[in-house]
Structure formats: C-alpha cells, structure tokens
Amino acid sequence: MTFQKNLIRLKAATQEYEWGKTGSDSLAAQLAKNALGHGFQVDETKSYAEVWMGTHPNGPAHLYDDPSTSLLSLISSDPTFYLGEALVQKWPSTTHVPYLFKVLSIKKALPLQAHPDKGLAEQLQLRDPSNFVDANHKPEIAVAIGEPLSATSSGAEGGEVTIGDKDTAFTGFVGFRPLEEIKTFLQKVPEIAIAVGDATLLSAFTQRPSTDLLKQVYGALLRRGVEARDEVAIAINKLEERIRKGGSLGVPDGDELARLVLKVNSQYPGDAGVLATTFFMNLAKLKKGEAVYIGADEVHAYLEGDIIECMAVSDNVVNAAFDSPQSLASQITTFVNMLTYTARPVSHWALPREAYPHSHEGRTSKYDPPMEEFVVLGTTLDNSAKTERLGAVKGPTIGIVTKGKARIAVSRGNEQLELDEGGVVYIPPGNDIHIELLEGRGQEGAGEVWWSCFGA
C-alpha cells in the first residue's frame, strides 16, 4: 500500500516566453529558485514568463523530494485520497487536478488571444493535436500581485510610457469596449479606417453599430494585419507620427490612448494589434489585489505586471496579433468566428475580492469565478497578524509562498513544512491548513501565500 501524505512539496515548472520579464527582474524567475530548486539558476538573458503548478502535460509538477515522480502519477495511485470523492465522482474519466495555477511576470503585451470553449477545443484537438494537446475549455482569472508599475516599469519594453495611476499594478486589454465608444474612435481616428480598408463596412458600423458588424470590422483589420501588413503598418506609423507631433486624437481619454499607441507600437511595430487592442478593447488597470475574469471565447491581451493566474486545466489558445504573420495566418478565421463580441465597460470583467468564509483569522480573501473548477485564495500576514487557519475543503489545494517565509501545517498526520518565497505545496482534501509567518518582508513584515482549490 502506498504511503499517503497530506502535505506534499512540489517542484513546479517554468515557461520562457518572449513577453516575460528578463532574468532577475522577473517575479517568475525569483520564485523559481524555490519553486524548482535543485540547483535552478537564473539566466539573466532569458525571459521568464510563467511558473506552472498543476498536472497539465505541457508543464507538469513533480514531487520536490522525488523529481522523477510526477504529481499526476501520485494522484493516480489513489485518486479518491488525493482528489477527493466529490471530484472523482464529478470527473471520473481523469485524475488531473481540475485547474492550472500560475504566476505570470509580464514585460510586454501577450499575443492577442482567446481560449476556446469545450466544443471548439474538442474540434481543434481533432484537427490539430500537436498544437491543441487537450480538449478542455480555458476560462481564467488574473489577480494583480505585483508592485505599482510606476515604480517597476523602467526595465519593461516600452516602459518609458507608463499607463495608469501611481497605484496601478497591472494593465491588460480585456473584452470589447461599448459599441458607441468604438464608433467614436472609428469616426475620429482616420488611421483606423485606412488600416481596415473597407469604407462601406465602416460606414455601416458607424451608422448602426452592432456586434455582427463589429465582428466584420474586427475581422477585416486582423486579416489585413496578416495579408496587407505593410499597408497597416503605414497607417499605424502615421498615427504615431501625428501623436509625437502633439496632435490630439480628439476622443475621450485621448491622452491615455495616445500613450497606449506609443507603448504597444514600440513593442510590436506596425502590428494590427496596436489598433485592435487600443481602440476596440477595454484597458483594465488593476491595483494590487484586484482581479478580472476572462470566460471562454473572450478576447484579451495582458500588457504589463505580475499576476496570479488560474484556469481550467488547459493550454489551448488561438492568437490573432502580436505574433508573426506566418504563425497567425492559419488562426485568424477561427479567432474571429469564436469570439463572443461582448461589448461592455471594463467593469463587466471585474472579479470581486470577497471575505473567505473558511478563514478563521480573517486574513484570507476569495476570488470565486463563475465556473466549477476552482476558487483562488490570497492569504496576507504581517507583524501584527502572523497566523491563519483555513478550513478543510472537498478537493485538492495548491499553494505558493510569494512573500516572506512561512510554516505550512495540515490537520492530518502532523505534517508541516517551512517554505521560503517560491515554495509550492499540494494538500489533499479534508485538511485544515495552518499558516504561520516566520519571516516577513519590509517594515511591516509582510507575508503572502496564494492558493487555488476545488470545492471551497
């Protein structure tokens, strides 16, 4: 019989993408020293974008003390113990953790993207299994956890242009703006019309805005970004030149929009995504601890900052801009057809931070998206409040220490671990979790632990 453990330290995985922060500037790299351990060394020339904590095959976690053993294989040895009866009954065909938990450290805009719903994911996997390795949907949340960008963006690409106020810790493009806003931009910013290249279509939209016409306009812009890239780039460069000469955009929040054009175009010169994000999509500006929820088939492109991200266990993504035309050409039609074209103010995507009812000391907040796979929790400790206890839940919990040093203990088996920043743990269901801050950071002795769990 396999010995059952109630507190398991994990060896996480990292992902190096070009949009990630570089070397030691990356929070993902800083955390990886303990999230991976075993001699991990930061390479100051590499872009460390993500830390993954889960069982997805593109970046599976392993046991820290036995790196040859994957978390998935441990779970598969006794699914009921490690996942819980509720989860096993709900999804009997899999022993994967139902969520993928991440830390992202973002230097520049991610590709303009959307994640498919379950039906489309199944089709894409059948059609292209090498690029779509799972058949699951991928709704996700993002919680800002970094310091204000005004204090940290000097090393970011395009970082000379800071977006947001002094407390903004994350920026990203999320969902479509209200149709009337888009109409105003199309009427007032002639360079967009040049890039779209269809005066009849634009006239139809401005006369009677609708989501059907938005789909046509957006699709035309993105397709020309691949098929007539030079013409689109000329329009964007004319817009940048006009802004740099002091020309007003003549629209609400024009100064911020102008800064966005300069920032994004410095990262992806002449890319259609410069217009497709700035003038069609909402700009989310999150303070630390604020969050957004992105449903399946929703357009988004995160821009800058450090976040906790969690999603259903999937790595499916369809891109439409901020990548090479060769890569995008085969994706544009799928992307344009899959989007919901929800056009609302940015507040529509806000995910509230709530009190967590299973927190015994009141030091933990809950982010509860409208989906069944996970809830994200954030525990904040300091010199005045060094302990927290979280009540048992029905499914598995994964946690990562992001600030300070903490002792994590569970109610079963008298097991405990002392973890520095980056330490990652897996806790089977049915355990109360005790957290004690051993060493905090800064004058207030701050400590943070982030969790994702099922059945909370």
N, C-alpha and C positions, 0 to 999 in steps of 0.2 A: 504494500500500500504506500502511495506517495505521501510524504510528509507535507501537511498543509500549513502554509504560512499566512498570517493575517496582515503582515506589513512587509512589502517587497520593494527593495530599492531597484529602480530601473536604470538601464543605460539607454538614453534616448538617441535620436538620430538628428542630424543637421542636414539642411538643404542649402546649397550655394547657388543663388540666382543673381543675375547681373544687377537687379534692382535693390539688392540687400546692402546694408551698410558695410563698410570695408574694415577688415581687421578688428582691432580692439575697440573701434568706435561702435561696433555692433553689439547690442544687448544680447543677441542670439549667441555671438561668439563668447561673450563674457560668461553667460550661463553655461555654455557648452563645456567649460573647464570642469564642472562638476556633473553636468547632465550626461556627459560622455565619459569623463575621467580617463583612466587607463592611459595616461601619457598624452592626452589631447593637447596640442599646441596650436595657438592662433597663428595663422599665416597672414601677415599684415597686407598682403597683396590680394587676398581673396575676399569676395563679397559673401558674408554670412547672413542669409536671409531668414531662415526659419529653424526652430527646434521643434521636432515632432515627438509626440508622446501618444502612442497607440499601437495598433496592430496592422495598419494598412501595409500591404506588401512593398509599397514604394519607399517606406521608411519605418520599418518595424522596430519597436522597442525590444530589448533583450534584458535578461537579468544582470544586474550590475556585478554581482559576485560570481556569475557564471555566464559570461558573454556568449558562449556557444548555445545557450538555451534561449529561445525567443519567448516573449510574453505569450504569444498565441499558443505555443506548444504547451506552456504551463497551464493555461486556461483549458486547453483541450484535454488535459489529463483528468480534469474534474470540473466540467462546466458549471454544474449546479453550485459548487462551493465558490468558485472564483467569479462567476457572473451573477448568480442568484436565480432562484426558481422563477421569479416573475419574468426575468429577461429570457431565460431558456424557453419558457412557455410561449413568450411573445414572438421570438425569432428562433424556432427550433432548428433551422437549417444551417445556422452559423455559430461559430464560437468566437467571432470577432467582438472586441469592445465596440459598442454601437456608435461611438464618437471618435473623432480625431482631434486631439488637443494640441495647440501650438503656441509658440511665441514667435512673433514676426518683428523684424527690425528693418524698417523701410527707408531707403535713401532717396529713391526716385519712383515715379509712377509705375505701378504694375501694369502689365498689358490690360487694355480694355477688355473686360471679360464678363461671362455669365456661366453659371453652373446648371446643368440640365436637371429637369425633374426625373422621376423614376422611369416613366415611359420612354422619354428621349434617351436616357442613359442606357437603357436596355438596347435600343436601336443602335446607338453609337458603338456600344461594345461589340455587337454582332458585325457591324460594318467595318470597324477599325480597332480590333482588340489590342493592337500594340500601343495605341495612344489612349485607349479607354479601357483600363485594366479591371474596372469594376462596373457593376450595373446599378449603382445606387445614386440617389439624389444627393445634393450637397448644399442645403441651406446652412447658413453660418452666422455667427455673431463676431463682432470685434469690439474689444474693450480697451480704451486707451490706458496705458500703464506707465508711459514714459514721462520725462520732464518736459516742461514747456519748450516748444520749438524755437522760440525766440532766444533761448539760452543754449540750444543744442544743434541748431541747423547750419552753423558756419561751415561744417565739413560736408554738408549734403550737396548733391549735384543740383545746381540751380539754387543753392542755399542762400545766395546773396539776396534772393527775393523771399521774404518771409510772409506767410499767409496766416491770417487770424490775429487775435489779440495776444497779450502777454501770457495768458493762461492756456492758450491752445496747445494741446499736446499731440494731436493727431489731425491730419486732414485727409480727406478722400472724397472721390466722386461717387455718389450713391443715387441710383434711380433717376428718372427724368423730372425736370422742372415742370411746374404747371404750364399748360399749353399756352396761356396768354403771355407768359414770360418768354417762351421760345419764339412766339410770334413777334414780340417786340425786338428781340435780337436779330431775327431774320430781316426785319424792316430797317433796322438802324445800323447794322454792321454789313456793309456790302460785300466784304471779302468772303463771308459765309456763302452767299449766293453764287459767287464765282466758283468756289470750291464744289458746291453741289452740282452746278452746271445744268440745271433744268428750271428755267424761268417759269414755265407753265405750272409745274408741280409746286413751286414755291408760292406762286400766286394763289393757287387753290388752297394751300395751307393757311396763308395769311388772311384770306377771305373768310374761311370757315375752318378753324383749327379742329383736328380730330386725331385720335390715336391711330386710326388707319392711315391718315396722311402723314402723321409723324413717322410711322414705320417706313413709308415710301421715301420721305426726305432723308431720314437717318441711313437707310439702306443705300441710297444714291451717294451720299457723302462717303460712307465707308467703302463702297465698291470703287469709287473714283480714287480713294486713297491707295488702292492697290493697282487699278488699271490705268489711272492717269495721275500717278503720284507726282510727276514734275509740275503739272498744272496746279494741283492742290498746294504743293509747296510754294509756288509763286504767289498764290493768294495769301497764304499764311505769312510769308516774308513781307508782303506789302502791309499786312496788318501790323506786324511787329515794327516795321519802319515807321508807320504812322503813329504808333504808341510812343516810340522812342523820341519822336519829334514833338511830343507833347499833345498830340491830337486826342480829343475826347471821344469816347465811344458813344456818348450821348444816351446812355441807358442807366437804369438804377444800379447802384453798386459798381459803376463803371470802373472806378479806380482799382477795386479788387479784381475785377475781371481782367483788366489790363495786366496786372501783376501776374495773374494766373497764366495768361498767354505767354508772357516772357519766361516764366518759370518752366512751364511744360515744354515750350518750344526749345529751350536750352537743353532739355533732356532728350527730346526726340524731334530734332529739327525737321520741319516740313511735313510732319506726320498728320494725317487726317484726324487722329485722336486729339490733337490740340484743340480743334474746333468741336469735335464730337463730345468732349468732356466739358470744356469751359462754358459753352453756350447752350448745351442741351441737357446737362446733368446738374443735379444739386451738389453743392460743395458742403460736405459735413465737416464741421470744426468741433472736435471733442476736447473737453477738458479731461484731466486725469480722472478716471473712474466712470466716465460716460461711455455709452455703448450704442451701437447700431445693430440691427438685424437685417440680413440680406436673404430673402427667400430664393428658392429655385427659380431660374429663368429671369432673374433680376440683374440689370446692368450695373456694373460697378468697376472702379479702378482706384485702389488706395494710393495715396500720394506721398505721405511722409509721416513718420513717427514709429513708436514702439507699441505693440498691441498684444493682448491675449486674443487668440482666435480659437474658435471651436466650431465644429461642423459634424454633420453625419459622416460616417466613415466612408469617405470617397476622395478621389483625387481627380475627378472629372472637371474639365474646364474647356470652354470654347472661347477663343480670342478673336478680336476684330481690329485692333490697332495697337500701336506701341510695340511692334514686332516687325520682322522682315516681311516684305510683300510675298516672298516665296512661301513663308510659313502661313500667312493669313489667307492666301488665295482660296484654299480649299475649305476654309472655315466661315467665310463671310455669310454665305447663304444660310447655313444652319444657324448662325448667330442672329441674323436679322429676323428669321422666322420664329426663333424660340422665345424671344423677349416678351414680357408681359405688357410693356409700354405703359405701366402705371406712371401717371404724371401728377405728382403731388408735391407739396412743400417738403423740405428735408425732414421736418418733424415726423412725417409718416413712418420713417425708418428708425426712429429713436427707440431704443430698448431701455425701459426704466430700470434703475437700480432700486431694489426693494430690500426690506429687512428680511433676514433668513429665519424662518420660524424654528429651525432646529439648532440655532445658535444659542448656547446657554449664557454667554457673556455679552452678547450683542456686538461682537467685533467682526461679524461676517455679513456681507451683503450678497444678494442673489440676483442673477440675471437669467430670467426664465423666458426663453423664446417660445413662440407658438409651434412647437414641434415636440415629439416624444422622446428623442434620442438622448437628450442631455439637459442639464442645468449647469451654469457656471457660477462659482462662488469666489469671492475675494475676502480673505481674512487680513485685517490690518491691526498690527500690535505696536506698542511703543513703551517707553519707560513707565508710563502711568497705568498701562494695562498690558501685561506680559503674557496672559494666558487666554485660551479659548477652548471650548469643548463643543464639538459638532455631533448631534445625534445621529444614530445609525440610519442608513438608507437601504433601499431594496436592491440596489445594483452596485456595480464597481465604481470606485473613486480613484482618480489620478490627481496628484498634487505636485506642484513645483514651488520651491522657495525662490522668490525673485528679489528679496531684500533681507539682509541680516542673516543670522544663524538661528535655527530653530530645532527644538526637540519634538519629534512627532511620535506619539504613542497611541496604541489601539486598545480597546477594552478586552479583546480576546487574546489569550496567550501571553500576556505581559511582555509584548514586543515593543521596542522603541528604537528610534534612530536619531542621531544628531546630524543635521544636514546644513551645509553652507549654501550660499547662493548658487542656484542651479541644480541642487539635489532634487531628484524626482522619485516619487513613491507610488505604488499601486496598492490599494486597500480593498479586499473583498467585501461584499455586502454584510450587513449585520453588525458592523463595528462602530462604536463611538470613537471619535477621533479627538485626541487631546493634543493641543499645540502650546508649546512654551517658547517664548523668545529668549534665547540665550545671549545673543549679542545683536544690538540694533545698530543702525547706521545714522550718523549725523547727531546733532544736538538732542533731538527728541528720541533718539534710539529707535528709529523706525524699523519695522519688520513687516514683510508681506509674504503671504502664501496664496497661490491661486489653485483652484480645484475645478475639475469637471466630474460630474457624477450622473448616474441614472437612477431614477426613482426617488428623487428628493422631494 
